[in-house]
Amino acid sequence: MSAQMVRMNAAASNLANAGSVATNEADAYRPLRPVFQQELDQQTGISSVRVAEVRRADVSATRRHDPGHPLADANGDVWEAPVDETTEMVEVMEASRQYQNLVEAMQTAKQLMLDTIRSK
């Protein structure tokens, strides 16, 4: 569940920075991407997923000619964050669905345990 929360937060951060501009390409915002890693609990044999790290996407900023912009360089260009809002919205929806599925699975497991305890 925590991995899906990190995924949602990264996408929300990307959406918040969509359209942001910088004076040069190096300073332009790059989208965040969580890197997942599988973990296996040796005692229980249960597999889970955790976020190993959060990386900046290896994409180039978009140069836009806007000589009137206060951050424009000597050529009149600004560098825009390469964030695709549609992709980020899909990330948010998928992460929230996965989170919801995990909550429902935990509620079902809890109910089954309670039913087992009551039947004894």
N, C-alpha and C positions, 0 to 999 in steps of 0.2 A: 504494500500500500504506500509506503514511504517513497518508493521508486517512482510510482505514478504521480505522487505529489510533486516530486522534483521535476518530472517531465512537464506537468502542468505549469509550474512556476517558471520554468525556462521558456516555454511557449508564451506565457503572459509577458515576460520580460522582453521577448523578441517583438511581440505586438506593440508594447509600449514604446519601443525604440524604432518602430517602422517609420520611415520617412525622415528620421533624424539626419542631419548633415554635419560635415566636418570640413575643416580647411584643407586637409590632405587625406590621402587614401589610408595612411597608417593609423590615423586617429578615428576613422569611421567605425561605427558600431558593427560588429560581426555577430550573427545569431549564435545563441548558446545551444549546444546539443549534449544531452546526457549520454554517457556511455554505460551500458548495463553489463553486469557480470553475474553469472550464475553461481550460487553458493549451495553446497550440499552439507547438511548437518550430519556429521559422522555417527552420532548417537541415535538419531531418529530416522535417518535416511530421507529426510524431507528436503526437497530442493526449493530454493527461493531465489529471488533476484534482488540485487542491490545496485546502487549507482556507484560505479568505480570512480568516475570523475565526470566533470562537466567541462567540455571543451568549446572553444570558439570554432565555428564552422570555417573551413578553408575556402572561402568565396571572396571574390573581389568586390570592392565597393563600386558603385555606379557613379561615373562622372556625369555631372549635369551642368550645362552652361547656364549660369544665372548671375550675370554681372551686377545686378542690383542687390544681391544678397550680402548681408554684412560679413559673412564668413568666406566670401568668394576670394580666390587667390588672384595673383597678378593677371592670369588669363581670363578671369571671370567665371571660373569653374568652382563648384562645390562637390563634395563626395557624399553620396547618399548611401545609407545603410541598405545592404542587399537582403532585405527581409520580405518574403512573400507572405502577405497576410492570409491568403487562402490556405497555404500549407500550414501556417501556424494555427489557424482555426481548426483544421483537421486534426492536428496534434492535440489540441485542447479537448476536442470531442472524443478522440480515441482514448486519451488518458483518463478522462472522466468516466467513460464507459467501463474501462478496465477497473478503475477504482470502485465503481458501483458493483461490478461483478464480484470483486473480492469481498466487499461488505456483505453482499447477499450470500456468498459461500460461507463466510464466517457465521452469519446468523443461522444458516441451515445447520452447520456443524454444532453450534450451540444448542439449537432446538433438539437435535438428535441426541446429544449428550444428556440434556434434561429429560427427554422421553425415556432414555435408557435407565437413568437413575430412578425415575418414578416407577418403572415397571418392576423393579426388584423389591 
